[in-house]
Amino acid sequence: MDVRSPFFQNIALIVAGVMFLNPIVTVAAELAVDAAAGGNTTIGQAGNGVPIVNIATPNGSGLSHNKFTDYNVGQQGLILNNGAQAFVPTQQGGYITGNPNLRGGAANVILNEVTGSNRSQLKGYTEVAGQAAHVIVANPHGITCDGCGFINTPRATLSTGAPVVNNGRLQGFDVNGGDIAIEGAGLNASNVDQFDLITRSAQINAEIHAKRLNVIAGRNEVDVATLQATAKADDGSEKPQVAIDSSALGGMYAGAIRLVGTEAGVGVKLAGDMAATAGDIQIDAGGQLTMNRSAASGNTTLVADSVDLKGDTYAGGTARVEAKQVDVRESLAAGEQVKVQAERLNNAGTIEAGVRADGSTNSAGHLQLSGNNVRNAGQLTSHGSLNTDLQKLDNGGGKVAVAGSATLKAKELANQGGQIVAQGNLTLDTDTLNNRQGSALAGQALAIKAEAVDNQAGTLAAGGTITAKVSNALNNDGGLVEAGGHLDVEADSLSNVGGRLRALGSGGESRFTIGSRLNNDSGILEVASAALTFDTPALSNRSGVVRHLGSAGLNLDMDLLGQAGGEFITNSAVSLSAGEWVNNSLLQAASITLDIDRLTQTAGGGLLAVNSLSTTGESWINDGRIETNGSLDLRLSGDYRGNGSLLSQGNLLLDAKRVELGDNARVRG
């Protein structure tokens, strides 16, 4: 036998690495097995001094339950020996001898329960030698991690709850108190598939790196398999001020992050950054949630009593926030959807749906706001669509920008000095719309359904049709309502004093159906639609202008026309017939045909025809203007008198039983 052969040389190295593994009870006062608990857990150390725990024999369920009066991990690390073979390779201690307690097979779960009264200090890496296993440290008096990590384990759990074992299986943890702190050099579980913190409260003052991070805080019964937390009844014990408290240095960086705080009124404070690079961020807090910056490649879900977003919050998928009170100070954005449900939402920053992490936009993005009151002093943006279902939307001084279509539904919609822009269709569904000095613009159609609309000095505009159904008053004094298509306005009253109502589209019909009164004093009503129809019992147009550029007809009750005052201009031919008519208005049309028995036209009245003017009647009094660029044919069976003008650029025929011209009358043809 040649001991110089490579085979025996390797054996010699292995023996040198393990020769100092001696069964001892304590190592540097860091580990102490609870001898009173029974079991066969033993402690030794590798040749380089790294402590080794020969874990207890696992039961039929693969659970190795180890109890310690003291459990700490120094900077040199700790090896949990789950190796059943003769020699086991490790990263921290080289080759070590196998665990004699594992003759029946290795463990699937290694539970290290602390029965003593001291807090556990984890300052190094815990390594599972041999078969990988779920590693659990349970200490009701608290755990501090300062540079801790794990090797060769698919899952690691730190808990201040008492382990609940039924029929040899670990069911979960009964948490009544204790805290877990991440300090100094932080925690590295980036090589662990799942890492859990289960405690009443957690302080995160250093960085956590993990693949899938779960933090469950509060007095709970927690299922180990699902991490479902069932809150326990309040026992009157003192509650922590914060369930999960992350300082500015306590960033969390993982593939996916889930934070849960179940105690009512106990909040979650996250001053550190959070990043989920391969999944979601989920936070559920029983009190106030305060967050700094966060980003998730997947979805972000925030549920709390109140949510205060102090930094930028981004989700590559959907961002959903649900709380009584939500404050957005910087930005809340998502690559797909943003959904906020709140009794009150204050946005001083930007809420944006449909923006990808690289800055490109997603036309399928959707922004949805529901609840009671939204105050937007910042910007609401969707690169796709937007919907609201609210009691009040206050956009005073704010901006709403939508690349697609938007439906804003709110009992009260306040947009004083604000801007609402939708490149597609825009629907405003509200009891009261206050758009004073504000603007609501649609690239396509604008539909308004309201009890009352105040658009004083405001702008309501659309590239297509505007349809407004207002059960009470529509006030457009000094304002602008402009449709690229036609206008269809239905209201109890319409005031356009000094305002402008415009329909620029040449097709269809623009219609004003006003229940009580239309006031266009000093206003401009300009319509290019083929037809213009007024259906109202009262019309005032003093110093105002109604301009119709279409040729399919101006439809207006002639009594209203005569009494309204101001100017009525149309490219249509006008034909009027009445027994008696008083005209205080100036009517200009392509051609005018009148059959009026008794006409009284005041000095402010006028009948102006571009092509021809033809009239019949009995007795007329004209103190205004009757003029045409074409021929004028006036045939009366009675008298014609007055101080007005009869002017024609073509032929003029005045046929009356008697003509009495006043001193200022003019007749020319």
Residue, then its C-alpha position, 0 to 999 in steps of 0.5 A: m500500500d503506497v500512502r504517497s498515492p494521490f488517493f491517500q494524500n486526499i484522505a490525509l487532507i480530509v482528516a486534517g480538516v476534521m481532526f479538531l471536530n470535538p463534541i463540546v457543549t459550548v463554543a465561545a459562549e455563542l452556542a449552548v444546547d438546552a440539555a434539559a430539553g433532551g434530544n441529541t443535538t451536539i456542538g463541535q467545531a471544524g479544524n479552522g474553528v468554525p462551530i458545527v452543530n450536529i443537528a438532532t435526528p429528524n423525525g418521520s416528517g424530516l423535522s430536526h428540532n434543536k433547542f438552545t439556551d443560547y444561539n448566536v453566530g459569530q463572524q466566522g460562521l456556523i455549520l449545521n451538519n446535515g450530512a449523513q455520509a462519512f465526509v461532508p464538504t463545506q464552504q466555511g470549514g472544509y471537509i467535516t465528518g458526517n453527522p452520526n445522528l442522521r443514520g435514518g436520513a438527512a433533515n428537510v427542516i432544521l428548526n433551531e429554537v431558543t429556550g433561554s432569555n438572551r437575544s440571538q446575534l447573527k453576525g456570520y453565515t449559517e451553512v447547511a452541510g450535506q443535504a440542503a434544508h429549510v433553516i429556522v431560528a426561533n427566539p421569542h426574545g429577539i434576533t439581530c442580524d449584522g452581516c448574517g447570511f445563509i449557504n446551501t438552504p432553499r429557505a431561511t426563516l427568522s422568527t420571534g414566534a414560538p414554533v407550533v409543531n403538530n404530529g411531528r410537522l412544523q405548522g407555524f409560529d405563535v408570535n406574541g412579542g420580540d423584534i428582529a433587527i437588521e443592523g450594520a453589515g446587513l443581511n444577504a439571502s440572495n442565494v436563498d430562494q425564500f427568506d422570511l422574517i416573522t416577528r412582532s416588529a422589525q427594525i431594518n437599519a441595514e440592507i437586505h438582499a434576497k430572492r424572495l423576501n417576506v416580512i410578517a409583523g404583528r401578534n399573529e399565528v402564522d402558517v409556515a407553508t403559506l405565511q398566512a397571518t391570522a391576527k390574535a385578539d388584542d391582549g392589552s400588551e404594549k404595541p410597538q410604535v411601528a411594525i416594520d421600521s426601515s431607516a434610510l440605510g435599510g434598503m430592501y433589494a430582492g426578486a420579490i418583496r412582501l411586507v405584512g403588518t397586521e396590528a391595527g393602528v401599528g404602521v409600517k415606515l420605510a425610509g429605505d429604498m425597495a427594489a423587486t427585480a424579478g417580481d412583485i412588491q406587496i405591502d399590507a399594513g394595519g396602520q399608516l404606511t410611509m414609503n420612500r422610493s420603490a420599484a418592482s419589475g412586476n406589480t406593486t400592491l399597497v394596502a393600509d389604513s393610510v399610505d404616504l408615498k414620499g418617494d417615487t413608486y414604480a411597478g412594471g405591471t400594475a400599481r394598486v393602492e388601497a387606503k383611507q388616505v393616500d398622499v403622493r408627493e413624488s410619483l406613482a407610476a406603472g407600465e400597465q395600470v395604476k389603481v387607487q381606491a381611497e376615501r381621500l387622495n392627495n396628489a402633489g406629484t405625478i400619477e402615471a399609467g402606461v410608462r415603461a421603465d425605459g421611458s417608452t409608453n404603453s397605449a394599453g395603460h390605464l389609470q383608475l381612481s375610485g373612492n371619495n375625494v381626490r385632490n390633484a395639485g400635480q398631474l394625472t397621466s395615462h398613456g392609454s385610458l382613464n376612469t374615475d368613480l368619485q364623490k369629488l375630483d378637485n383638479g384646481g390648478g392640476k393637470v389630467a393628461v390622457a393619450g386615449s379616452a377618459t371618463l371622469k365620474a364624480k358627484e362634484l368635479a372642480n377644475q378651476g384653473g385646471q387642465i383636463v386633456a384626452q386625445g380620444n373621447l372625454t366624458l364628464d359625468t357629474d352633478t356639478l362641473n366647475n370649470r372656471q378659468g379651467s380647460a377640458l379638451a377632447g381630441q375626439a368627442l366631449a360628452i357632459k352630463a351634469e346637473a349644473v355647469d359653470n364654465q365662466a372664463g373656462t374652455l370646453a373643447a373637442g375635435g369632434t362633437i360636444t354633447a352637453k346634457v345639463s339638468n339645471a344651469l349651464n353658465n358659459d359667461g366669458g367662456l369658450v365651448e368649441a366643437g370640431g364637429h357639431l354642438d348639442v346642448e340641452a339645459d334648463s338655462l344657458s348663459n353665454v354673456g360675453g362667451r363663445l359657443r362654436a361648432l366648426g364642423s360643416g355636417g349635421e345639426s347643432r341644436f340648443t334645447i333650453g328649458s327656460r332661457l338662453n342668454n347670449d347677450s354680448g356673446i358669440l354663437e357661431v355654428a358651421s353645421a348644416a343646420l342650426t336649431f333653437d328650441t327654447p321659450a326665451l332668448s336674449n341676444r342683446s349686442g350678441v351675435v348668432r352666426h350660422l355658416g351652414s345652408a340647411g336652415l336656421n330653425l328658430d321661433m320668429d317671436l324669439l328671433g324678433q325679441a332677442g336683439g343682436e345679430f343673427i347671420t346665416n348662410s341659409a335661406v330664411s322664410l318667415s310667416a306670421g300674422e304679427w311680428v315685432n323685430n328688434s334683431l338684425l337678421q342676415a341671410a342668403s335670401i329672405t322670404l317674408d309673409i307677415d301681415r303686420l310688421t313692426q321693426t324697431a331701430g335696432g332691427g334689420l332684415l339683410a339678404v345677400n341674394s334677394l329679399s321678397t316680402t308680402g303683408e298688410s301694414w308695416i312699420n320699419d324704423g330699422r333696415i331692410e337691405t339686400n345685395g340683390s333685388l328687393d320686392l315688398r308688396l303690402s295691401g296696406d301701409y308702409r311707413g317709418n324712418g328705416s331704410l329700403l336699400s337694394q343693389g338690384n331692382l327695388l319694388l315697393d307696392a303699398k296702398r300708402v307710403e309714409l316715409g319719415d324724415n330719416a327714411r332711405v329708399r334706394g334701388 
